[in-house]
Amino acid sequence: MTVQPPDPAQPPGIRISDADRERAAERLHQALAEGRITVQELEERLSAVYAAKYEADLVPPLIDLPGGQIAVRPAAAVPAANTEPVVLRSGMSTIKRTGAWSVPPKLRVQNGMGSVVLDFVEADNPHPVVEIELELGAGSAKLIVPDEATANVDGVMAAMGSVRSKLPSAPRPGVPHFIVTGRASMGSVTVRKRFRWGG
């Protein structure tokens, strides 16, 4: 699917909120679970949803899905949704998740000067796609994923830091796919497999 921007000759319309984007993203995840779209289509459409500014921007990614149109709600009328990302927040200390931890479908990691280590190798991850939004100051983030996993880091903006990943960025059926977005002011973002000493 090629997502087309709205006609520039038309008025842009109503600006949307983060809650509107999250509800649109949840509809796309539901469509994936129903087998209506592929993982690759999900990634493309999610990119359009999270880049959306106006109500009209949400129409193309959802137009061919049943009940796909998302009505924009006033901020005060938006209830607490179950689709909100799990937030991991720290100022100067380390955020670390290793071993058999439960992976949510969406993570937002906010860290000022500490380091972030998320090891998904032994984690309980039932989701075909995991979205990770990073908000890093001077700290760094290291994401360690299973050997067969794929990861797209094109949505990470680095000011004075770096973003590194040697994993395939295109999703593949039957393997976990990680979509990493956000920003790193001065730190680095690394996505890699677990090191195996001695081969």
C-alpha positions in Angstrom: 0.0 0.0 0.0 1.3 3.5 -0.9 0.1 6.1 1.6 -0.8 9.3 -0.2 -0.8 12.6 1.7 -4.1 14.6 1.7 -4.8 17.0 -1.1 -2.8 20.2 -0.3 -5.6 22.2 -2.0 -8.0 21.2 0.8 -8.0 22.7 4.3 -5.9 20.5 6.6 -8.8 20.2 9.1 -8.7 19.2 12.7 -5.3 18.5 14.4 -5.2 15.2 16.1 -3.9 14.2 19.6 -1.6 11.4 20.7 -4.6 9.5 21.9 -6.1 9.6 18.3 -2.9 8.2 16.9 -2.8 5.4 19.5 -6.4 4.4 18.7 -5.5 4.3 15.0 -2.4 2.2 15.8 -4.5 -0.2 17.8 -6.9 -0.6 14.9 -3.9 -1.6 12.7 -2.7 -4.1 15.3 -6.2 -5.6 15.4 -6.2 -5.8 11.6 -2.8 -7.7 11.7 -4.3 -10.2 14.3 -7.3 -10.7 12.0 -5.0 -11.5 9.1 -6.2 -8.5 7.1 -2.8 -6.9 6.7 0.8 -8.2 6.7 3.6 -7.3 9.1 5.2 -5.2 6.4 1.9 -3.4 5.8 1.5 -2.8 9.5 4.9 -1.1 9.7 4.2 1.1 6.7 0.8 2.2 8.0 2.1 2.7 11.5 4.7 5.1 10.1 1.9 7.1 8.4 -0.2 7.1 11.6 2.6 8.3 13.9 3.5 11.0 11.4 -0.1 12.2 11.1 -0.9 15.8 12.2 -4.5 16.2 10.9 -7.6 14.0 10.9 -7.3 13.6 7.2 -3.9 12.1 7.6 -5.4 9.1 9.4 -7.8 8.2 6.5 -5.3 6.6 4.0 -3.8 4.0 6.4 -7.3 2.9 7.6 -9.5 3.4 4.6 -9.6 -0.3 3.5 -10.2 -1.7 7.0 -13.7 -2.4 8.4 -14.6 0.3 10.9 -11.3 1.9 10.1 -12.2 5.6 10.3 -11.1 7.1 13.6 -13.2 9.9 15.0 -11.1 12.6 16.5 -12.1 13.2 20.1 -11.6 16.2 22.3 -8.8 15.6 24.7 -11.1 15.8 27.8 -13.4 13.1 26.3 -10.6 10.5 25.7 -10.8 7.8 28.3 -7.8 6.0 29.8 -7.1 3.4 27.1 -5.6 0.0 27.4 -3.5 0.7 24.4 -1.2 3.2 26.1 2.5 2.2 26.0 4.2 0.9 29.1 6.5 3.7 30.2 10.0 3.0 31.7 11.4 6.2 33.1 14.6 7.2 34.9 16.8 10.2 35.4 20.4 9.2 36.0 20.0 5.5 36.9 20.0 2.4 34.7 16.9 0.9 33.2 17.4 -2.8 32.7 15.1 -5.7 31.7 16.7 -9.1 31.2 15.8 -12.7 31.7 12.2 -13.9 31.6 10.3 -10.6 31.6 7.0 -9.9 30.0 7.2 -7.8 26.9 4.3 -5.3 26.1 3.4 -4.5 22.5 4.4 -0.9 23.1 7.2 0.5 25.2 8.2 4.1 25.8 11.6 4.5 27.4 12.5 7.9 28.9 16.1 8.3 30.3 18.1 11.4 31.0 21.7 10.4 31.7 21.6 6.8 32.6 21.8 3.7 30.4 19.1 1.5 29.1 19.4 -2.3 28.5 16.5 -4.3 27.1 17.3 -7.9 26.5 14.5 -9.7 24.6 16.3 -13.0 24.1 14.7 -14.9 27.0 11.7 -12.6 27.5 8.1 -13.7 27.1 7.1 -11.9 23.8 3.9 -13.1 22.2 3.7 -10.1 19.9 4.7 -10.3 16.2 5.6 -6.5 16.3 7.0 -4.6 19.3 7.0 -0.8 19.1 9.7 1.0 21.2 9.8 4.7 21.5 13.1 6.1 23.0 13.5 9.5 24.6 17.2 9.7 25.5 19.3 12.6 26.8 22.9 11.8 27.4 22.4 8.2 28.1 22.6 5.2 25.7 20.2 2.4 24.9 21.1 -1.2 24.0 18.4 -3.5 22.6 19.4 -7.2 22.5 17.0 -9.3 20.3 16.7 -12.9 19.3 18.9 -14.2 16.5 16.0 -14.4 14.0 14.5 -11.0 14.8 14.3 -8.0 12.5 14.4 -4.4 13.5 13.7 -1.1 11.9 15.5 1.9 13.4 14.8 4.4 10.7 12.5 6.3 13.0 15.2 7.2 15.5 16.7 10.7 15.3 20.2 11.2 16.8 21.4 14.7 17.4 25.0 14.1 18.6 24.7 10.4 19.2 24.6 7.4 17.0 22.2 4.7 15.9 23.5 1.2 15.0 21.8 -1.9 13.9 23.1 -4.7 11.7 19.8 -6.6 11.7 17.5 -6.8 8.6 15.0 -3.9 8.7 12.3 -5.6 6.7 9.8 -7.8 8.7 9.6 -11.5 8.0 6.7 -13.8 8.7 6.9 -15.8 11.8 9.7 -13.9 13.5 9.5 -11.0 16.0 9.9 -7.5 14.4 10.9 -4.4 16.4 10.1 -0.9 15.4 12.3 1.6 17.2 11.5 5.3 17.0 12.2 8.4 19.1 15.3 10.5 19.6 18.7 10.4 21.2 20.3 13.7 22.1 23.9 12.8 23.0 23.8 9.0 23.6 23.9 6.0 21.3 21.2 3.5 20.3 22.4 -0.1 19.5 20.2 -3.0 18.3 22.0 -6.3 18.1 21.9 -10.0 18.7 23.4 -11.5 21.9 27.1 -12.0 21.7 28.1 -15.7 21.8 31.6 -16.3 23.0 33.6 -19.1 21.4 31.1 -19.3 18.5 
